[in-house]
Amino acid sequence: MTIAASLSRRLAALRPGDTFVLPDGDIIGNITLPRALSGAKGKPITIKGGKNTRVFGTDNRAAAIGGGGCKWMLLRGIKTVGGLNGFHFGQNGDDYDPAKVIEQIYLVDCHAIDPLDDCFKFNGGSEAHMNLCSGRGGRDQIVDFLGIRRGSIRRSKFSGATCAITCKGGSQAIEIRANDIRNCVDGIHYGEKTAPRWQAPWTDRSAERITIVNNDISVTGNPIALAKGADADVAQLLRDNRLATSKRAKGQMARLVEVYG
């Protein structure tokens, strides 16, 4: 067992190109990465899980692991339990200052269960990517992309939440591909209402250019819910994904609906 606070100095010393391997076994406490911790192009900072590493976010006011304004980061093979969110990378403040937003954040083989809110939260920045991850539980969405320009969620498994994936706040050019979504109320929200202070400055849309392909979604509510006026081809979404719901709308199985957002 390792106390999370004991890792602070080593994390603060990381430089572009460094790799940090978390201790094996259980890590007790939230891991807060230094503000604006940054690798560089071609030299990301890599943080890897050790053997059976699990980060227990004992403080539900903060993410189990995450940081503000981080750039060029790769997290691989890490599991979290609890916390306000499992993994959270967000901008410092709410003004979309290029010096403060997140950029080039990659999560591979990362897994989160039972956070208070979201399993994975990214807000304010560009190039946020997830591959081969999983999330379960939380009272909000499993993956929350807010004000993210260019990103992807691929080959991941999500279950047991109100919504699996939400793209909002001006998120654009996001690819959602080959994910398995089960036992949620809703599957994917293409756009959703966002407070004006969090809306990205590059568009007035909630979400646009969201590619949703080859996902297997079986939920109790709406497999895909579109914000009103979303730039989506409904027929194409129905062709490109396997959608099932137990919700009935006007006597029919409603696989895709338009909502205000």
GIPETA-V802994 format. One record per pair of residues at least 4 apart in sequence whose ideal C-beta (glycine too) atoms are under 7 Angstrom apart, sorted by sequence separation. I is the first residue (numbers start at 1). GAP is how many residues later the second one is. D is the distance in Angstrom with one decimal. If there is no record, write none. Layout:
i:I gap:GAP d:D
i:I gap:GAP d:D
This chain:
i:2 gap:4 d:6.4
i:7 gap:4 d:5.6
i:8 gap:4 d:6.2
i:9 gap:4 d:6.5
i:14 gap:4 d:4.6
i:23 gap:4 d:6.4
i:27 gap:4 d:7.0
i:33 gap:4 d:5.0
i:39 gap:4 d:5.4
i:49 gap:4 d:3.7
i:93 gap:4 d:6.7
i:97 gap:4 d:6.9
i:115 gap:4 d:5.7
i:138 gap:4 d:6.4
i:140 gap:4 d:6.9
i:167 gap:4 d:4.2
i:194 gap:4 d:5.1
i:219 gap:4 d:5.7
i:226 gap:4 d:4.3
i:233 gap:4 d:6.5
i:234 gap:4 d:6.5
i:235 gap:4 d:6.5
i:236 gap:4 d:5.9
i:237 gap:4 d:6.2
i:248 gap:4 d:6.9
i:22 gap:5 d:6.5
i:39 gap:5 d:4.0
i:91 gap:5 d:6.8
i:96 gap:5 d:6.1
i:194 gap:5 d:5.6
i:203 gap:5 d:6.2
i:232 gap:5 d:6.1
i:238 gap:5 d:6.9
i:248 gap:5 d:6.7
i:249 gap:5 d:3.6
i:14 gap:6 d:5.9
i:39 gap:6 d:4.0
i:57 gap:6 d:6.6
i:80 gap:6 d:4.1
i:122 gap:6 d:4.2
i:145 gap:6 d:6.1
i:158 gap:6 d:4.2
i:181 gap:6 d:4.8
i:217 gap:6 d:4.3
i:226 gap:6 d:5.5
i:57 gap:7 d:3.1
i:80 gap:7 d:6.5
i:93 gap:7 d:5.7
i:112 gap:7 d:3.8
i:135 gap:7 d:4.0
i:167 gap:7 d:5.3
i:247 gap:7 d:5.9
i:37 gap:8 d:6.6
i:92 gap:8 d:4.0
i:112 gap:8 d:6.3
i:135 gap:8 d:6.8
i:245 gap:8 d:6.1
i:249 gap:8 d:7.0
i:11 gap:9 d:6.7
i:55 gap:9 d:4.9
i:91 gap:9 d:5.1
i:245 gap:9 d:6.4
i:10 gap:10 d:6.6
i:55 gap:10 d:5.4
i:91 gap:10 d:4.4
i:120 gap:10 d:6.5
i:143 gap:10 d:5.9
i:245 gap:10 d:6.1
i:91 gap:11 d:6.1
i:165 gap:11 d:6.1
i:90 gap:12 d:6.5
i:153 gap:12 d:6.2
i:176 gap:12 d:6.3
i:194 gap:12 d:6.3
i:212 gap:12 d:6.7
i:243 gap:12 d:4.1
i:65 gap:13 d:6.7
i:89 gap:13 d:4.8
i:224 gap:13 d:5.9
i:243 gap:13 d:6.7
i:192 gap:14 d:6.1
i:65 gap:15 d:6.0
i:120 gap:15 d:6.1
i:191 gap:15 d:3.6
i:64 gap:16 d:3.7
i:89 gap:16 d:4.9
i:119 gap:16 d:3.2
i:142 gap:16 d:4.5
i:191 gap:16 d:4.1
i:64 gap:17 d:7.0
i:105 gap:17 d:6.7
i:128 gap:17 d:6.7
i:164 gap:17 d:4.4
i:190 gap:17 d:5.6
i:238 gap:17 d:6.5
i:64 gap:18 d:6.2
i:238 gap:18 d:6.2
i:64 gap:19 d:3.4
i:66 gap:19 d:6.9
i:70 gap:19 d:5.6
i:119 gap:19 d:5.6
i:142 gap:19 d:4.8
i:224 gap:19 d:6.7
i:237 gap:19 d:6.1
i:63 gap:20 d:5.1
i:87 gap:20 d:6.4
i:102 gap:20 d:6.8
i:118 gap:20 d:5.6
i:128 gap:20 d:5.0
i:141 gap:20 d:6.3
i:164 gap:20 d:4.8
i:190 gap:20 d:5.3
i:207 gap:20 d:6.5
i:223 gap:20 d:3.9
i:2 gap:21 d:4.3
i:62 gap:21 d:6.5
i:63 gap:21 d:5.9
i:66 gap:21 d:5.6
i:117 gap:21 d:5.7
i:141 gap:21 d:6.7
i:143 gap:21 d:6.8
i:145 gap:21 d:6.8
i:158 gap:21 d:6.7
i:163 gap:21 d:6.3
i:206 gap:21 d:4.8
i:223 gap:21 d:6.8
i:11 gap:22 d:6.1
i:12 gap:22 d:4.9
i:17 gap:22 d:6.8
i:60 gap:22 d:6.6
i:62 gap:22 d:5.6
i:63 gap:22 d:4.3
i:64 gap:22 d:5.2
i:65 gap:22 d:5.8
i:66 gap:22 d:3.6
i:67 gap:22 d:6.5
i:68 gap:22 d:5.7
i:69 gap:22 d:6.1
i:102 gap:22 d:6.4
i:103 gap:22 d:5.3
i:105 gap:22 d:6.9
i:111 gap:22 d:6.3
i:115 gap:22 d:6.8
i:116 gap:22 d:6.8
i:117 gap:22 d:6.1
i:118 gap:22 d:5.2
i:120 gap:22 d:6.7
i:126 gap:22 d:6.8
i:129 gap:22 d:5.8
i:130 gap:22 d:6.9
i:134 gap:22 d:6.0
i:140 gap:22 d:6.3
i:141 gap:22 d:4.2
i:142 gap:22 d:5.0
i:143 gap:22 d:4.6
i:144 gap:22 d:5.3
i:145 gap:22 d:4.7
i:146 gap:22 d:5.6
i:147 gap:22 d:4.1
i:152 gap:22 d:6.7
i:162 gap:22 d:6.9
i:163 gap:22 d:6.6
i:167 gap:22 d:7.0
i:209 gap:22 d:6.8
i:223 gap:22 d:5.5
i:234 gap:22 d:6.1
i:4 gap:23 d:5.3
i:11 gap:23 d:6.4
i:14 gap:23 d:6.5
i:16 gap:23 d:4.4
i:55 gap:23 d:6.6
i:57 gap:23 d:6.1
i:60 gap:23 d:6.3
i:61 gap:23 d:5.7
i:63 gap:23 d:6.8
i:66 gap:23 d:5.5
i:68 gap:23 d:6.6
i:69 gap:23 d:4.3
i:87 gap:23 d:6.3
i:101 gap:23 d:4.9
i:102 gap:23 d:3.5
i:103 gap:23 d:5.4
i:104 gap:23 d:4.6
i:105 gap:23 d:4.9
i:106 gap:23 d:4.9
i:107 gap:23 d:4.8
i:108 gap:23 d:5.1
i:109 gap:23 d:4.9
i:110 gap:23 d:4.9
i:111 gap:23 d:4.7
i:112 gap:23 d:4.8
i:113 gap:23 d:4.7
i:114 gap:23 d:4.1
i:115 gap:23 d:4.6
i:116 gap:23 d:6.6
i:117 gap:23 d:4.6
i:118 gap:23 d:5.7
i:119 gap:23 d:4.5
i:120 gap:23 d:4.7
i:121 gap:23 d:4.6
i:122 gap:23 d:5.5
i:123 gap:23 d:4.0
i:124 gap:23 d:4.9
i:125 gap:23 d:6.4
i:126 gap:23 d:4.4
i:127 gap:23 d:5.3
i:128 gap:23 d:4.1
i:129 gap:23 d:4.8
i:130 gap:23 d:4.9
i:131 gap:23 d:4.9
i:132 gap:23 d:5.2
i:133 gap:23 d:4.4
i:134 gap:23 d:4.4
i:135 gap:23 d:5.1
i:136 gap:23 d:5.2
i:137 gap:23 d:5.0
i:138 gap:23 d:5.2
i:139 gap:23 d:6.7
i:141 gap:23 d:6.8
i:142 gap:23 d:6.8
i:146 gap:23 d:4.0
i:147 gap:23 d:5.0
i:148 gap:23 d:4.7
i:149 gap:23 d:5.5
i:150 gap:23 d:4.7
i:151 gap:23 d:4.9
i:152 gap:23 d:4.3
i:153 gap:23 d:5.0
i:154 gap:23 d:4.9
i:155 gap:23 d:5.0
i:156 gap:23 d:5.0
i:157 gap:23 d:4.6
i:158 gap:23 d:5.1
i:159 gap:23 d:4.6
i:160 gap:23 d:5.4
i:161 gap:23 d:5.2
i:162 gap:23 d:5.0
i:163 gap:23 d:4.4
i:164 gap:23 d:5.3
i:165 gap:23 d:4.7
i:166 gap:23 d:4.3
i:167 gap:23 d:6.3
i:168 gap:23 d:6.0
i:207 gap:23 d:6.7
i:208 gap:23 d:5.2
i:222 gap:23 d:6.7
i:1 gap:24 d:6.2
i:4 gap:24 d:6.4
i:5 gap:24 d:6.0
i:7 gap:24 d:6.5
i:16 gap:24 d:4.0
i:31 gap:24 d:5.8
i:55 gap:24 d:7.0
i:57 gap:24 d:6.9
i:58 gap:24 d:6.8
i:60 gap:24 d:5.3
i:63 gap:24 d:6.4
i:68 gap:24 d:4.5
i:101 gap:24 d:3.7
i:103 gap:24 d:5.7
i:108 gap:24 d:6.0
i:109 gap:24 d:6.8
i:113 gap:24 d:5.6
i:118 gap:24 d:6.7
i:119 gap:24 d:6.8
i:123 gap:24 d:5.7
i:126 gap:24 d:5.2
i:127 gap:24 d:6.5
i:130 gap:24 d:6.9
i:131 gap:24 d:5.9
i:132 gap:24 d:6.5
i:134 gap:24 d:6.8
i:136 gap:24 d:4.7
i:137 gap:24 d:6.2
i:141 gap:24 d:6.6
i:147 gap:24 d:6.4
i:149 gap:24 d:6.3
i:154 gap:24 d:5.9
i:155 gap:24 d:6.8
i:159 gap:24 d:4.6
i:160 gap:24 d:6.8
i:162 gap:24 d:6.8
i:164 gap:24 d:6.4
i:167 gap:24 d:6.9
i:168 gap:24 d:4.1
i:188 gap:24 d:6.2
i:217 gap:24 d:6.4
i:221 gap:24 d:6.5
i:1 gap:25 d:5.1
i:2 gap:25 d:4.8
i:3 gap:25 d:5.7
i:4 gap:25 d:3.2
i:22 gap:25 d:6.8
i:53 gap:25 d:6.1
i:54 gap:25 d:4.7
i:55 gap:25 d:4.7
i:56 gap:25 d:5.0
i:57 gap:25 d:4.3
i:63 gap:25 d:3.6
i:87 gap:25 d:6.1
i:141 gap:25 d:4.4
i:146 gap:25 d:6.8
i:159 gap:25 d:6.4
i:169 gap:25 d:4.2
i:212 gap:25 d:5.8
i:217 gap:25 d:6.8
i:220 gap:25 d:6.8
i:222 gap:25 d:6.8
i:3 gap:26 d:5.9
i:4 gap:26 d:6.0
i:17 gap:26 d:3.8
i:22 gap:26 d:6.8
i:24 gap:26 d:4.0
i:27 gap:26 d:6.6
i:53 gap:26 d:6.5
i:56 gap:26 d:5.9
i:57 gap:26 d:2.4
i:86 gap:26 d:2.7
i:102 gap:26 d:6.9
i:107 gap:26 d:5.7
i:118 gap:26 d:4.7
i:122 gap:26 d:5.4
i:130 gap:26 d:6.0
i:145 gap:26 d:4.7
i:148 gap:26 d:6.7
i:153 gap:26 d:6.2
i:158 gap:26 d:6.8
i:163 gap:26 d:5.6
i:166 gap:26 d:5.5
i:168 gap:26 d:5.0
i:214 gap:26 d:6.5
i:215 gap:26 d:4.7
i:216 gap:26 d:4.6
i:217 gap:26 d:5.2
i:218 gap:26 d:4.4
i:219 gap:26 d:5.6
i:220 gap:26 d:5.0
i:221 gap:26 d:5.2
i:1 gap:27 d:6.1
i:4 gap:27 d:5.0
i:16 gap:27 d:3.9
i:18 gap:27 d:5.6
i:19 gap:27 d:4.3
i:20 gap:27 d:5.1
i:21 gap:27 d:5.0
i:22 gap:27 d:5.4
i:23 gap:27 d:5.6
i:24 gap:27 d:4.2
i:25 gap:27 d:5.9
i:27 gap:27 d:6.9
i:30 gap:27 d:4.8
i:45 gap:27 d:6.6
i:54 gap:27 d:5.8
i:213 gap:27 d:4.8
i:214 gap:27 d:6.7
i:220 gap:27 d:6.2
i:22 gap:28 d:5.2
i:24 gap:28 d:6.2
i:25 gap:28 d:6.8
i:26 gap:28 d:5.2
i:27 gap:28 d:4.7
i:28 gap:28 d:5.3
i:30 gap:28 d:6.8
i:44 gap:28 d:4.5
i:45 gap:28 d:5.4
i:46 gap:28 d:4.6
i:47 gap:28 d:5.1
i:48 gap:28 d:4.9
i:49 gap:28 d:3.9
i:96 gap:28 d:6.2
i:212 gap:28 d:6.9
i:213 gap:28 d:6.9
i:16 gap:29 d:6.6
i:19 gap:29 d:6.6
i:21 gap:29 d:5.5
i:24 gap:29 d:6.3
i:27 gap:29 d:6.7
i:29 gap:29 d:5.5
i:30 gap:29 d:5.1
i:44 gap:29 d:6.1
i:48 gap:29 d:5.5
i:49 gap:29 d:4.2
i:86 gap:29 d:4.7
i:145 gap:29 d:6.1
i:169 gap:29 d:5.0
i:170 gap:29 d:5.4
i:212 gap:29 d:6.2
i:23 gap:30 d:6.9
i:26 gap:30 d:6.3
i:28 gap:30 d:6.4
i:32 gap:30 d:6.6
i:37 gap:30 d:5.7
i:44 gap:30 d:4.8
i:46 gap:30 d:6.8
i:49 gap:30 d:6.7
i:85 gap:30 d:5.1
i:169 gap:30 d:5.6
i:170 gap:30 d:2.9
i:187 gap:30 d:3.9
i:228 gap:30 d:6.0
i:14 gap:31 d:5.1
i:22 gap:31 d:4.9
i:41 gap:31 d:6.8
i:69 gap:31 d:4.9
i:71 gap:31 d:6.6
i:84 gap:31 d:6.5
i:90 gap:31 d:6.9
i:169 gap:31 d:5.9
i:172 gap:31 d:6.2
i:228 gap:31 d:7.0
i:30 gap:32 d:4.9
i:35 gap:32 d:6.5
i:38 gap:32 d:6.5
i:39 gap:32 d:6.8
i:40 gap:32 d:5.7
i:69 gap:32 d:6.8
i:70 gap:32 d:5.6
i:71 gap:32 d:4.4
i:72 gap:32 d:4.6
i:73 gap:32 d:5.2
i:74 gap:32 d:4.6
i:75 gap:32 d:5.1
i:76 gap:32 d:4.7
i:77 gap:32 d:4.9
i:78 gap:32 d:5.0
i:79 gap:32 d:4.6
i:80 gap:32 d:4.6
i:81 gap:32 d:5.6
i:82 gap:32 d:5.9
i:83 gap:32 d:5.2
i:84 gap:32 d:5.1
i:85 gap:32 d:5.5
i:91 gap:32 d:6.5
i:170 gap:32 d:6.3
i:187 gap:32 d:5.0
i:222 gap:32 d:6.9
i:223 gap:32 d:5.4
i:224 gap:32 d:4.7
i:225 gap:32 d:5.6
i:226 gap:32 d:4.8
i:227 gap:32 d:6.6
i:228 gap:32 d:5.0
i:30 gap:33 d:6.6
i:33 gap:33 d:6.5
i:34 gap:33 d:6.5
i:35 gap:33 d:5.2
i:36 gap:33 d:4.1
i:37 gap:33 d:5.0
i:38 gap:33 d:4.1
i:39 gap:33 d:3.3
i:69 gap:33 d:6.4
i:71 gap:33 d:5.7
i:73 gap:33 d:7.0
i:76 gap:33 d:5.7
i:81 gap:33 d:6.1
i:82 gap:33 d:6.3
i:84 gap:33 d:5.6
i:85 gap:33 d:4.6
i:86 gap:33 d:4.4
i:87 gap:33 d:5.0
i:88 gap:33 d:4.4
i:89 gap:33 d:5.4
i:90 gap:33 d:4.3
i:91 gap:33 d:3.1
i:170 gap:33 d:4.9
i:186 gap:33 d:6.0
i:223 gap:33 d:6.4
i:226 gap:33 d:6.8
i:228 gap:33 d:6.4
i:30 gap:34 d:5.7
i:31 gap:34 d:4.3
i:33 gap:34 d:3.1
i:35 gap:34 d:5.8
i:36 gap:34 d:6.8
i:38 gap:34 d:5.8
i:39 gap:34 d:6.3
i:86 gap:34 d:6.2
i:90 gap:34 d:5.7
i:91 gap:34 d:5.9
i:176 gap:34 d:6.7
i:181 gap:34 d:6.6
i:185 gap:34 d:6.3
i:190 gap:34 d:6.5
i:225 gap:34 d:4.9
i:227 gap:34 d:3.3
i:32 gap:35 d:6.4
i:70 gap:35 d:6.5
i:75 gap:35 d:5.7
i:170 gap:35 d:6.7
i:172 gap:35 d:6.8
i:176 gap:35 d:6.7
i:184 gap:35 d:4.9
i:185 gap:35 d:5.6
i:186 gap:35 d:4.6
i:187 gap:35 d:6.9
i:190 gap:35 d:6.9
i:191 gap:35 d:6.6
i:192 gap:35 d:6.4
i:222 gap:35 d:5.1
i:85 gap:36 d:4.6
i:171 gap:36 d:4.9
i:172 gap:36 d:4.8
i:173 gap:36 d:4.9
i:174 gap:36 d:5.0
i:175 gap:36 d:4.6
i:176 gap:36 d:4.8
i:177 gap:36 d:5.0
i:178 gap:36 d:4.7
i:179 gap:36 d:4.9
i:180 gap:36 d:5.1
i:181 gap:36 d:4.5
i:182 gap:36 d:5.5
i:185 gap:36 d:4.2
i:186 gap:36 d:4.7
i:187 gap:36 d:4.3
i:188 gap:36 d:5.0
i:189 gap:36 d:5.1
i:190 gap:36 d:4.8
i:191 gap:36 d:2.6
i:33 gap:37 d:6.1
i:169 gap:37 d:6.9
i:172 gap:37 d:5.1
i:177 gap:37 d:5.7
i:178 gap:37 d:6.7
i:187 gap:37 d:5.9
i:190 gap:37 d:6.2
i:168 gap:38 d:5.2
i:181 gap:38 d:6.7
i:168 gap:39 d:5.9
i:176 gap:39 d:6.4
i:186 gap:39 d:5.7
i:191 gap:39 d:5.2
i:167 gap:40 d:4.4
i:190 gap:40 d:5.2
i:190 gap:42 d:5.9
i:167 gap:43 d:5.3
i:146 gap:48 d:6.7
i:86 gap:49 d:6.7
i:147 gap:51 d:6.3
i:149 gap:51 d:7.0
i:146 gap:52 d:6.1
i:30 gap:53 d:5.9
i:147 gap:53 d:3.9
i:149 gap:53 d:6.5
i:206 gap:55 d:5.4
i:22 gap:56 d:6.8
i:36 gap:56 d:7.0
i:60 gap:56 d:4.6
i:35 gap:57 d:6.3
i:193 gap:68 d:5.2
i:192 gap:69 d:4.6
i:191 gap:70 d:4.5
i:94 gap:103 d:5.2
i:94 gap:104 d:6.4
i:96 gap:104 d:6.3
i:96 gap:105 d:5.4
